[in-house]
Amino acid sequence: AFLCVRICGFIACFFVIGSLCAGFFKEGSIWAVTVRGIFELSGGIARTSVFDIDTREVLCCLFLGFGSFSAILQTASVMKNTLSVKPFIISRLIMGALMAVFALVT
């Protein structure tokens, strides 16, 4: 139960942080959606609906490849000290960038 509360807390916390950070950009802009998706995956993917299909594909690939800070910290909290967070974040950044590039190319 404690783990479920912790994971749900990360989701709620990063949804709020993503919403606050996205507020610095024009509502519905690509930057606002990207910031929201980088902080919390499902909120970012839901916001991509305002774009055309090609832009949605690229953004969703970016979000799914990276996974969001919320998901990264959820994983880190479960793994405790068995996982180094810095290489994990770097690998997720690379994966998100590669998936976005592949979506652009195809």
SVG drawing of the C-alpha trace seen along z (x, -y; Angstrom):
<svg xmlns="http://www.w3.org/2000/svg" viewBox="-7 -32 32 35">
<polyline fill="none" stroke="black" stroke-width="0.4" points="0.0,0.0 2.9,-2.4 4.4,-1.8 1.1,-2.5 0.7,-5.7 4.2,-6.8 3.8,-6.1 0.4,-7.9 2.0,-10.8 4.7,-11.1 2.0,-11.1 0.0,-13.8 3.0,-15.9 4.5,-15.9 1.2,-16.5 0.9,-19.7 4.6,-20.7 4.1,-20.0 1.0,-22.1 2.7,-25.0 5.7,-24.9 3.5,-24.7 1.8,-27.8 4.9,-29.8 4.0,-29.0 1.0,-29.8 -1.8,-27.2 -1.8,-24.6 1.7,-25.5 4.1,-22.7 6.4,-23.9 3.6,-23.7 2.6,-20.2 6.3,-19.1 7.0,-20.4 3.8,-18.8 4.7,-15.4 8.3,-15.5 7.1,-15.9 4.1,-13.6 3.5,-11.2 -0.3,-10.8 -0.9,-14.5 1.4,-15.3 0.0,-12.6 -3.6,-13.8 -2.6,-17.3 -1.2,-16.2 -4.8,-15.9 -4.7,-19.6 -2.0,-18.9 -2.1,-17.2 -1.3,-13.5 2.3,-13.8 3.1,-16.1 1.2,-13.9 3.2,-10.9 6.5,-12.6 5.5,-14.0 4.1,-10.7 7.2,-8.9 9.3,-11.4 7.2,-11.0 7.0,-7.2 10.8,-6.9 11.7,-9.3 8.9,-8.1 8.7,-11.4 10.4,-12.5 7.5,-11.1 8.1,-7.6 11.8,-7.8 11.5,-8.8 8.8,-6.1 11.3,-3.6 14.1,-5.0 12.0,-5.0 11.2,-1.3 14.8,-0.3 16.3,-2.2 20.1,-2.1 20.3,0.7 19.9,-1.7 22.0,-4.8 19.5,-7.5 22.0,-9.6 22.8,-7.0 19.1,-5.9 18.0,-9.5 20.6,-9.9 19.6,-6.6 15.9,-7.7 16.8,-11.0 18.7,-9.2 15.8,-6.8 13.3,-9.6 15.4,-11.5 15.9,-8.5 12.3,-7.6 11.3,-11.2 13.9,-11.2 12.7,-7.8 9.1,-9.1 10.2,-12.2 12.0,-10.0 9.2,-7.5"/>
</svg>
